[in-house]
């Protein structure tokens, strides 16, 4: 019988230098969706090791949230990253959380969150921070908690309802927390951005908008603007692009782009020169409204796109400071408002 030893046992290696290894705590697993992502780079429900985000960003597609999340992570840190691309759970205009939670198919392949259990055997690493942004319903959160418990990992989520919309009331968030059975999942609410927010801020008094315009010495030909679009805090477009043909007036170019972004929405979002509208063009500038009538938040998030040759974002200027704007910039209207024009 082996003698029991109580206390600490130290082992000394006489084999020379011991190489340092990355701690598992810097390994992030990202569950995201983008139906137009490159299928060879990001095959469905398959763990992919990403050692350089910049190398794969062009393969992440323009729809869904895969590219957006990669950009956010890249702006903050350069971690060891495991990406699992799932089918778009919002594809049928109705949130399908089963695509996120996942299962084990007849051929033995794990899908959704279940695919995280294969990362160790396939890649030799164990993720310790797990991200499932834009999909965190209570059922997804509990399934995520179970996976985190098995992997001894942790996750931060923004609580959402069964349609994938962020909870609006504190009491709903408290109820969400009470239904969550795992301490490995931490809630972050409300969701917040970088704070670089312009146009349409409700000050409780008359609106004092920030005005954005384009500044360039050259005529823009086929300019492209990349954006996300939110209606009532629901993202309806992600990493979408809108382009415009040559115009002699660069400010008219920007106005034209904003009109194109909201042109096909129902109910209609108005961009007008004066009168009533969500966004106003005044003296070739674009402003936001203060939502005195029929509040219905509309957010257009403009972003720099380093992979588009004709990106307009670098030419966006804050009229008050005369300085270029940092990406991202939010154009916010809190509802349909009456404008004085001019």
C-alpha positions as CSV (number, residue, x, y, z in Angstrom):
1,X,0.0,0.0,0.0
2,X,1.4,3.4,-1.0
3,X,2.1,5.5,2.0
4,X,-0.2,8.6,2.2
5,X,1.5,11.9,2.0
6,X,-0.2,14.9,3.5
7,X,0.9,18.4,2.4
8,X,2.8,19.7,-0.7
9,X,4.9,17.6,-3.0
10,X,7.5,19.3,-5.2
11,X,9.1,17.8,-8.3
12,X,12.4,19.0,-9.7
13,X,13.2,18.5,-13.4
14,X,16.8,17.9,-14.4
15,X,16.1,18.0,-18.1
16,X,17.0,21.6,-18.6
17,X,14.8,24.6,-19.4
18,X,11.1,24.1,-19.1
19,X,9.2,25.9,-21.9
20,X,6.5,28.3,-20.9
21,X,2.9,27.5,-22.0
22,X,0.0,29.8,-22.6
23,X,-2.5,29.6,-19.8
24,X,-6.0,28.3,-20.7
25,X,-7.5,31.4,-19.2
26,X,-6.5,33.4,-22.3
27,X,-8.4,31.1,-24.6
28,X,-11.7,32.4,-25.9
29,X,-14.4,30.4,-27.6
30,X,-16.8,32.4,-29.9
31,X,-20.1,31.0,-31.1
32,X,-21.3,33.2,-34.0
33,X,-23.3,33.1,-37.2
34,X,-22.7,34.3,-40.8
35,X,-24.3,32.4,-43.6
36,X,-22.1,34.1,-46.2
37,X,-18.8,33.3,-44.4
38,X,-16.2,31.2,-46.2
39,X,-17.2,27.6,-45.6
40,X,-13.6,26.4,-45.9
41,X,-12.3,28.8,-43.3
42,X,-15.3,28.5,-41.0
43,X,-17.2,25.2,-41.6
44,X,-20.5,24.9,-39.8
45,X,-20.5,23.6,-36.3
46,X,-16.7,22.9,-36.4
47,X,-14.2,24.3,-33.9
48,X,-11.6,26.4,-35.8
49,X,-8.4,27.7,-34.2
50,X,-7.7,31.4,-35.1
51,X,-4.3,32.7,-34.3
52,X,-4.6,35.9,-36.3
53,X,-7.9,37.6,-36.6
54,X,-6.8,39.9,-39.3
55,X,-6.0,37.0,-41.6
56,X,-9.5,35.5,-41.4
57,X,-11.6,38.7,-41.1
58,X,-12.1,38.9,-44.9
59,X,-13.5,35.4,-44.8
60,X,-16.0,36.1,-42.0
61,X,-18.8,37.4,-44.3
62,X,-20.9,40.6,-44.1
63,X,-24.1,39.2,-42.6
64,X,-24.7,37.8,-39.1
65,X,-22.5,38.7,-36.1
66,X,-19.2,36.8,-36.8
67,X,-17.3,39.6,-38.4
68,X,-18.6,42.1,-35.8
69,X,-17.4,40.0,-32.9
70,X,-14.0,39.3,-34.5
71,X,-13.6,43.1,-35.0
72,X,-14.5,43.8,-31.4
73,X,-12.1,41.1,-30.0
74,X,-9.3,42.3,-32.3
75,X,-9.7,45.9,-31.1
76,X,-9.2,44.8,-27.5
77,X,-6.8,42.0,-27.5
78,X,-5.1,39.2,-29.5
79,X,-6.1,36.0,-27.7
80,X,-6.0,32.4,-28.6
81,X,-9.4,32.2,-30.3
82,X,-11.6,29.2,-31.1
83,X,-14.5,30.0,-33.5
84,X,-17.5,27.8,-34.0
85,X,-19.8,29.1,-36.8
86,X,-23.5,28.0,-36.5
87,X,-26.4,28.4,-38.8
88,X,-28.1,31.8,-38.5
89,X,-30.8,31.4,-35.8
90,X,-32.6,34.5,-37.1
91,X,-32.7,33.3,-40.7
92,X,-36.5,32.6,-40.8
93,X,-37.4,36.0,-39.2
94,X,-37.9,34.1,-36.0
95,X,-35.3,33.2,-33.4
96,X,-34.5,29.5,-33.4
97,X,-32.5,28.9,-30.2
98,X,-32.1,25.2,-31.0
99,X,-29.4,26.1,-33.5
100,X,-27.4,27.8,-30.7
101,X,-28.0,25.1,-28.0
102,X,-27.1,22.4,-30.5
103,X,-27.4,18.6,-30.3
104,X,-25.6,15.4,-31.4
105,X,-26.4,14.5,-35.0
106,X,-26.9,10.9,-36.2
107,X,-23.4,10.9,-37.7
108,X,-22.0,11.8,-34.3
109,X,-21.2,15.5,-35.1
110,X,-22.0,17.9,-32.3
111,X,-23.7,21.2,-33.2
112,X,-24.0,24.6,-31.6
113,X,-22.8,24.8,-28.0
114,X,-22.3,21.0,-27.9
115,X,-19.4,21.4,-30.4
116,X,-17.5,23.1,-27.6
117,X,-17.0,19.7,-26.0
118,X,-14.9,18.6,-29.0
119,X,-12.4,21.5,-28.8
120,X,-10.0,19.8,-26.4
121,X,-9.8,16.6,-28.5
122,X,-9.5,18.4,-31.9
123,X,-7.3,21.4,-31.0
124,X,-5.6,20.4,-27.8
125,X,-6.8,23.5,-25.9
126,X,-9.6,24.2,-23.5
127,X,-11.5,27.5,-23.9
128,X,-12.1,29.3,-20.6
129,X,-14.1,32.3,-21.8
130,X,-17.2,31.5,-23.9
131,X,-19.1,34.1,-26.0
132,X,-22.5,33.6,-27.5
133,X,-23.5,37.2,-28.2
134,X,-26.9,38.2,-29.6
135,X,-28.5,34.9,-28.7
136,X,-28.6,34.7,-24.9
137,X,-32.2,33.6,-24.0
138,X,-32.7,31.8,-20.7
139,X,-32.6,28.4,-22.3
140,X,-29.4,29.2,-24.2
141,X,-27.9,30.7,-20.9
142,X,-28.6,27.5,-19.0
143,X,-27.3,25.3,-21.8
144,X,-24.2,27.5,-21.8
145,X,-23.9,27.2,-18.1
146,X,-23.8,23.4,-18.3
147,X,-21.1,23.6,-20.9
148,X,-19.1,26.1,-18.8
149,X,-19.4,23.8,-15.8
150,X,-18.0,20.8,-17.8
151,X,-15.1,22.9,-19.2
152,X,-14.5,24.9,-16.0
153,X,-15.1,28.0,-18.1
154,X,-16.9,31.3,-17.6
155,X,-19.2,33.4,-19.8
156,X,-20.6,36.9,-19.7
157,X,-24.1,37.4,-21.3
158,X,-26.7,40.1,-22.0
159,X,-30.1,38.6,-21.0
160,X,-32.7,38.4,-23.8
161,X,-36.3,37.3,-24.3
162,X,-37.3,34.3,-26.4
163,X,-37.1,36.4,-29.6
164,X,-33.5,37.3,-28.9
165,X,-34.3,40.9,-27.9
166,X,-32.5,42.4,-25.0
167,X,-34.7,42.7,-21.8
168,X,-35.8,46.2,-21.2
169,X,-37.1,46.1,-17.6
170,X,-35.0,45.5,-14.5
171,X,-37.6,43.2,-13.0
172,X,-37.3,41.0,-16.1
173,X,-33.6,40.8,-15.7
174,X,-34.0,39.8,-12.0
175,X,-36.4,37.1,-13.0
176,X,-33.9,36.0,-15.7
177,X,-31.2,35.8,-13.1
178,X,-33.4,33.7,-10.8
179,X,-34.1,31.2,-13.5
180,X,-30.4,30.8,-14.3
181,X,-29.0,27.7,-12.6
182,X,-25.3,28.2,-13.0
183,X,-22.8,30.5,-11.3
184,X,-20.4,30.2,-14.3
185,X,-22.6,32.7,-16.2
186,X,-22.6,36.4,-15.3
187,X,-25.1,38.9,-16.5
188,X,-24.2,42.2,-18.0
189,X,-27.2,44.6,-18.3
190,X,-28.0,46.9,-19.9
191,X,-25.9,46.4,-23.0
192,X,-23.6,49.3,-23.7
193,X,-21.3,50.5,-26.5
194,X,-18.1,52.6,-26.7
195,X,-20.0,55.8,-25.9
196,X,-19.1,57.3,-29.2
197,X,-22.8,58.2,-29.8
198,X,-24.0,61.1,-31.9
199,X,-27.3,62.6,-33.1
200,X,-30.6,62.3,-31.4
201,X,-29.5,62.1,-27.7
202,X,-32.6,62.8,-25.6
203,X,-31.5,65.6,-23.2
204,X,-35.0,66.1,-21.8
205,X,-35.0,69.6,-23.4
206,X,-34.4,70.9,-26.9
207,X,-32.1,68.7,-28.9
208,X,-28.5,69.8,-29.4
209,X,-27.3,67.4,-32.0
210,X,-23.8,66.6,-33.1
211,X,-23.6,67.2,-36.9
212,X,-21.6,64.8,-39.1
213,X,-20.4,65.7,-42.6
214,X,-17.9,64.5,-45.2
215,X,-14.7,66.3,-45.8
216,X,-12.5,65.5,-48.8
217,X,-10.8,67.4,-51.5
218,X,-11.6,64.7,-54.1
219,X,-15.0,63.8,-55.6
220,X,-16.1,60.5,-54.2
221,X,-16.8,57.9,-56.9
222,X,-18.7,54.8,-55.9
223,X,-18.2,55.5,-52.2
224,X,-19.1,52.6,-49.8
225,X,-20.4,52.9,-46.2
226,X,-20.6,49.9,-43.8
227,X,-23.3,50.0,-41.1
228,X,-25.4,48.1,-38.6
229,X,-29.1,49.0,-38.3
230,X,-31.2,48.8,-35.2
231,X,-35.0,49.3,-34.8
232,X,-36.3,49.4,-31.2
233,X,-33.0,47.8,-30.0
234,X,-33.4,44.9,-32.5
235,X,-30.6,44.5,-35.0
236,X,-32.1,44.2,-38.5
237,X,-28.9,44.6,-40.5
238,X,-25.3,43.7,-39.6
239,X,-22.2,44.8,-41.4
240,X,-24.3,45.8,-44.4
241,X,-22.9,48.1,-47.0
242,X,-24.5,50.9,-49.1
243,X,-22.8,52.6,-52.0
244,X,-23.4,55.7,-54.0
245,X,-22.4,56.9,-57.5
246,X,-20.3,60.1,-58.1
247,X,-21.8,63.3,-56.9
248,X,-20.2,66.8,-57.1
249,X,-21.3,67.6,-53.6
250,X,-19.7,65.2,-51.0
251,X,-22.3,66.2,-48.3
252,X,-25.0,65.3,-50.7
253,X,-23.3,61.9,-51.1
254,X,-23.5,61.3,-47.3
255,X,-27.2,62.4,-47.3
256,X,-27.9,60.1,-50.2
257,X,-26.3,57.1,-48.3
258,X,-28.3,57.7,-45.2
259,X,-31.5,57.8,-47.3
260,X,-30.6,54.5,-49.0
261,X,-30.0,52.8,-45.6
262,X,-33.5,53.4,-44.4
263,X,-35.3,53.4,-47.8
264,X,-36.9,49.9,-47.6
265,X,-37.9,49.8,-43.9
266,X,-41.5,49.3,-42.8
267,X,-42.8,51.4,-41.2
268,X,-40.9,54.0,-43.3
269,X,-38.1,56.0,-41.7
270,X,-38.0,59.5,-43.1
271,X,-34.9,61.6,-44.0
272,X,-36.1,65.0,-44.9
273,X,-34.8,68.5,-45.7
274,X,-37.4,70.0,-43.3
275,X,-40.8,69.1,-41.9
276,X,-41.3,65.8,-40.2
277,X,-38.8,63.0,-40.2
278,X,-36.4,60.7,-38.1
279,X,-33.3,62.2,-39.6
280,X,-32.9,65.7,-41.1
281,X,-30.6,67.1,-43.7
282,X,-30.0,70.8,-42.9
283,X,-27.5,72.8,-44.9
284,X,-26.1,69.6,-46.3
285,X,-25.6,68.1,-42.9
286,X,-27.5,65.1,-41.3
287,X,-29.1,65.5,-37.9
288,X,-31.1,63.3,-35.6
289,X,-34.4,64.1,-34.0
290,X,-35.4,64.2,-30.3
291,X,-38.4,61.9,-30.4
292,X,-41.2,64.2,-29.2
293,X,-43.7,62.2,-31.4
294,X,-44.1,58.4,-31.5
295,X,-40.8,57.3,-29.9
296,X,-39.3,54.4,-31.9
297,X,-35.6,54.3,-31.5
298,X,-33.6,54.0,-34.8
299,X,-29.9,53.6,-34.7
300,X,-27.5,53.5,-37.6
301,X,-24.0,52.4,-36.6
302,X,-21.5,53.5,-39.1
303,X,-18.2,51.6,-39.1
304,X,-14.8,51.9,-40.7
305,X,-14.1,49.1,-43.2
306,X,-10.5,48.5,-43.9
307,X,-11.3,45.9,-46.5
308,X,-13.2,48.2,-48.8
309,X,-11.2,50.3,-51.2
310,X,-13.7,53.1,-51.4
311,X,-14.6,53.3,-47.7
312,X,-16.2,56.7,-46.9
313,X,-15.9,56.5,-43.1
314,X,-12.4,58.0,-42.9
315,X,-13.9,61.2,-44.4
316,X,-16.5,61.6,-41.7
317,X,-15.9,64.8,-39.7
318,X,-17.5,66.1,-36.5
319,X,-18.6,69.6,-37.4
320,X,-18.2,70.9,-33.8
321,X,-14.6,69.9,-33.5
322,X,-13.5,69.6,-37.1
323,X,-11.9,66.3,-36.2
324,X,-12.3,62.8,-37.9
325,X,-14.7,60.5,-36.1
326,X,-13.5,57.3,-34.5
327,X,-15.2,54.0,-35.5
328,X,-18.0,53.1,-34.6
329,X,-20.3,56.2,-34.8
330,X,-24.0,55.9,-34.0
331,X,-26.6,58.1,-35.6
332,X,-29.6,57.9,-33.2
333,X,-33.1,59.1,-33.6
334,X,-35.5,58.6,-30.7
335,X,-38.6,58.9,-32.9
336,X,-40.3,60.8,-35.5
337,X,-39.9,64.5,-34.8
338,X,-40.9,67.9,-36.2
339,X,-37.9,69.8,-37.6
340,X,-37.7,73.6,-38.1
341,X,-35.4,73.1,-41.1
342,X,-32.5,75.3,-42.2
